[in-house]
Amino acid sequence: MKKYFTLIILSFLSISLFSQNVEDGLRIQVGLPFAKYGKFDKNFKNGSETQYPSLLIQADKPWRDGFRLGAYIGFAGQKNKSSLSEYGNVTYNYYRLGGVVSYDLNDLLEAINISPEFGVDLYASLKTGFSLEHIKVDQGITNKDNNILFDFGILIGGRYNISDNIDVFTELGYGNAGFVTFGLAFKM
């Protein structure tokens, strides 16, 4: 059932992505989220906590005037080695998939005479999707559990062009498994 659900979402997103505007083309963003929050940070007590590096890959295309539509995949995880013997080691891994809509804020800011003069593209994004939460508990024997969680996030971001096809970007807000995301954007 999960396989069919994933295929339906990917089919819908691919049809939507490639059926609209083609003026700018595809943009792929690869980012590293920092400062985890909520379900992505369990705040373990009585043990040593290890944060796994998070990763987010997003692809989007122009959709309507000022809007971009896309999809993202990502990973976040952490492990706790408990000092309490009855809990053992607990590992949480999150495999993420969802859609994203972004709006270019530069035209709006220019219309009210607040124009970023230093060449930064400002945007707001709305993300929604799902995370597969994989929990592994080692207590002498290994117990595993999987849950599907709903993702929703709102972000403000900025991209600075460092070459014709490469931008650096940062995003602030909820939606990337961390409050702050840094990365590179590639224009195809």
C-alpha positions in Angstrom: 0.0 0.0 0.0 2.8 2.4 0.9 4.5 1.7 -2.4 1.4 2.6 -4.4 0.8 5.7 -2.4 4.4 6.9 -3.1 4.0 6.1 -6.8 0.8 8.1 -6.9 2.4 11.1 -5.2 5.4 11.0 -7.5 3.3 10.7 -10.6 1.1 13.7 -9.6 4.2 15.8 -8.8 6.0 14.9 -12.1 2.9 15.7 -14.2 2.5 19.0 -12.3 6.2 19.9 -12.6 6.6 19.3 -16.3 3.3 20.6 -17.5 3.7 24.3 -16.8 6.1 27.1 -17.6 9.5 26.3 -19.1 11.2 29.7 -19.0 13.7 29.2 -16.2 14.0 25.4 -16.1 14.6 22.9 -13.4 16.4 24.0 -10.2 17.9 21.4 -7.8 18.8 22.4 -4.3 21.0 20.3 -2.0 21.1 21.5 1.6 22.2 20.6 5.1 19.6 21.4 7.8 20.9 22.5 11.2 19.3 23.1 14.6 16.8 20.2 14.6 13.4 20.7 16.2 10.3 18.8 17.2 10.0 15.3 16.1 13.4 15.4 14.5 15.1 16.1 17.9 14.0 13.8 20.7 16.2 15.6 23.4 17.3 12.4 25.1 18.1 12.5 28.8 20.2 10.0 30.8 22.6 9.1 27.9 24.8 10.3 25.1 23.1 11.6 22.1 24.5 11.5 18.5 23.0 13.5 15.7 23.3 12.1 12.2 23.9 14.6 9.5 20.6 15.7 7.8 20.2 16.1 4.1 17.6 17.7 1.9 17.3 17.5 -1.9 14.7 19.6 -3.6 13.8 20.0 -7.3 11.4 22.7 -8.6 10.3 24.4 -11.8 8.4 27.5 -12.7 4.7 26.9 -12.4 2.7 30.2 -12.5 3.8 33.8 -12.5 6.1 34.2 -9.5 5.5 30.6 -8.2 7.6 27.5 -8.4 6.3 23.9 -7.8 8.5 21.0 -6.8 9.2 18.0 -4.7 11.7 17.1 -2.0 13.4 14.1 -0.4 15.4 14.1 2.8 16.9 12.3 5.7 17.3 13.2 9.4 18.3 10.9 12.3 19.8 10.6 15.8 20.9 7.9 18.2 20.8 7.7 22.0 23.0 5.4 24.0 21.2 5.4 27.3 22.9 5.2 30.7 19.8 3.4 32.0 20.2 -0.3 31.3 16.5 -1.0 30.6 16.4 1.3 27.6 19.6 0.4 25.8 20.3 2.1 22.4 17.5 3.9 20.6 17.9 5.1 17.0 15.4 7.3 15.1 15.7 7.7 11.3 13.4 9.9 9.3 13.1 9.4 5.5 11.1 12.3 4.1 9.2 12.9 0.9 6.8 15.8 -0.1 5.9 18.7 -2.3 6.9 22.4 -2.1 5.4 25.6 -3.5 7.7 28.7 -3.5 6.8 32.3 -4.2 9.4 34.9 -5.4 9.3 37.8 -3.0 11.6 40.2 -5.0 8.8 41.6 -7.2 6.6 42.1 -4.2 9.4 43.9 -2.3 10.2 46.0 -5.3 6.6 47.1 -5.6 6.7 48.5 -2.1 10.1 50.1 -2.6 12.0 47.6 -0.5 14.3 46.1 -3.1 17.3 44.0 -2.1 20.1 45.7 -4.0 22.8 43.1 -3.4 21.6 40.5 -5.9 19.8 38.1 -3.5 16.6 36.3 -4.6 14.2 36.2 -1.6 11.4 33.7 -1.5 8.9 32.0 0.8 8.1 28.3 0.6 5.3 26.1 1.8 6.2 22.4 2.3 4.0 19.5 2.9 4.7 15.7 2.9 5.4 12.7 4.9 8.2 11.2 7.0 8.7 7.5 7.5 9.9 7.3 11.1 12.1 4.2 11.6 12.7 3.4 15.3 15.2 0.8 16.3 15.6 -0.2 20.0 18.4 -2.5 21.2 17.6 -4.0 24.5 19.4 -7.3 24.2 17.1 -8.1 21.3 16.4 -5.6 18.6 12.9 -4.1 18.3 11.9 -2.1 15.2 8.9 0.1 14.6 7.8 2.3 11.6 5.4 5.2 11.6 4.2 7.6 8.9 4.2 11.2 10.1 2.8 14.3 8.4 5.2 17.1 7.5 4.2 20.8 7.1 6.5 23.8 7.1 6.8 27.4 6.2 10.2 28.9 5.3 11.8 32.2 4.2 14.9 31.8 2.0 17.5 33.6 0.0 19.6 32.6 -3.0 22.8 34.4 -4.1 24.1 33.7 -7.6 27.8 32.8 -7.6 27.9 31.7 -11.3 25.5 31.3 -14.2 24.2 27.9 -13.0 25.1 27.8 -9.3 23.6 29.6 -6.3 24.2 29.4 -2.6 21.1 29.4 -0.5 19.9 29.6 3.1 16.4 28.9 4.5 15.0 29.8 7.9 11.9 28.3 9.4 10.0 25.0 9.8 10.0 22.4 7.1 13.6 21.1 6.5 14.1 19.1 9.8 16.1 22.1 11.0 15.5 25.8 11.6 18.4 26.8 9.3 19.4 25.1 6.1 22.6 26.0 4.0 23.3 24.6 0.6 23.8 24.9 -3.2 21.2 25.3 -5.9 21.9 24.1 -9.4 20.0 25.5 -12.5 19.5 23.0 -15.2 
